[in-house]
Amino acid sequence: MLKKTGLSLLLFAAVFSIKAQQTIPFRLTKYNNIIVKTLVNKKDSLDLMFQIAMKDGSLSPERQRKADHIIFNKNEISDHNTVDIGKLTLKNVRFFDNELSGYEADGKIGTGLFEGKTFKIDYDHNQFVIYDQKPDLKGYQPVKIIYDHEAFYISADNVIDGEKQQESYFALQSGYSGGVLYSNEFTEKQDLNQKLKITGEKILKDSGGESLIIKQGVLPFLKLEHFVFKDISVGFFTGELKNQNVSYFGADMLRRFIWIFDAERKMAYIKPSKYFSESYYKMN
């Protein structure tokens, strides 16, 4: 009788463990963007790019698939939408219209996917994991985060000139394909155009469609907790349009770790992914 009871307890624990988490598969593009397949309002099949720097969703004016069942008001906002992703159903999702997204995406979906939950971005297995209880964090490095205006911020040390370290805060930005993108303030204060080795420049468009000139350079060292990256590819904007108010920790850097974010949005836990030592993304 005791053995049977023990076996029942083990089976119950196993079932509870399975129910305590959900997984959402995703596809990682060659541009380092995460794409999830969704069904919106039970009618529109859309490939949406996961954007960690926003909570809600949006549609791109350059989308390839129809979104006829998302009805926008005069302010280009649509509320009370249902989004199905695998076995997960989200209700009351807000969408914004006419926001540019990454390549291969019809729009974006944000962290509302994980509202009030601990979640993992697992680049090794191309999936999100949503937890109902604290996961096993063995092997992970804790990183303090600041959650502000729907964005996650972390601090890292930048070695620009010799051995002097300059601390800077970075917003995690999964929509930017590159590695590190510096704010205008940091760029000018540290005189990056003169102190870094410049490798090229490119004209980009922001989500509002404005053209921006970005220069690519080489940063000698970037240190995040005890992880150190050498000769890292970084970007910064030049010109008169100075609207880059924050520095980005972009998708090329995000993919180098497996991330777990706590439900309170106060801590992240990271460990190297299979992409940790990959060559840095170069923008064409």
Secondary structure, 3 states (H helix, E strand, C coil): CHHHHHHHHHHHHHHHHHHCEEEEECEECCCCCEEEEEEECCCEEEEEEECCCCCCEEECCCCCCCCCCCCCCCCCEEEEEEEEECCEEEEEEEEECCCCCCCCCCEEECHHHHCCCEEEEECCCCEEEEECCCCCCCCCEEEECEEECCEEEEEEEEECCCCCEEEEEEEEECCCCCCEEECHHHHHHHCHHHHCEEEEEEEEECCCCCEEEEEEEEEEEEEECCEEEEEEEEEEEECCCCCCCCEEEEHHHHCCEEEEECCCCCEEEEEECCCCCCCCCCCC
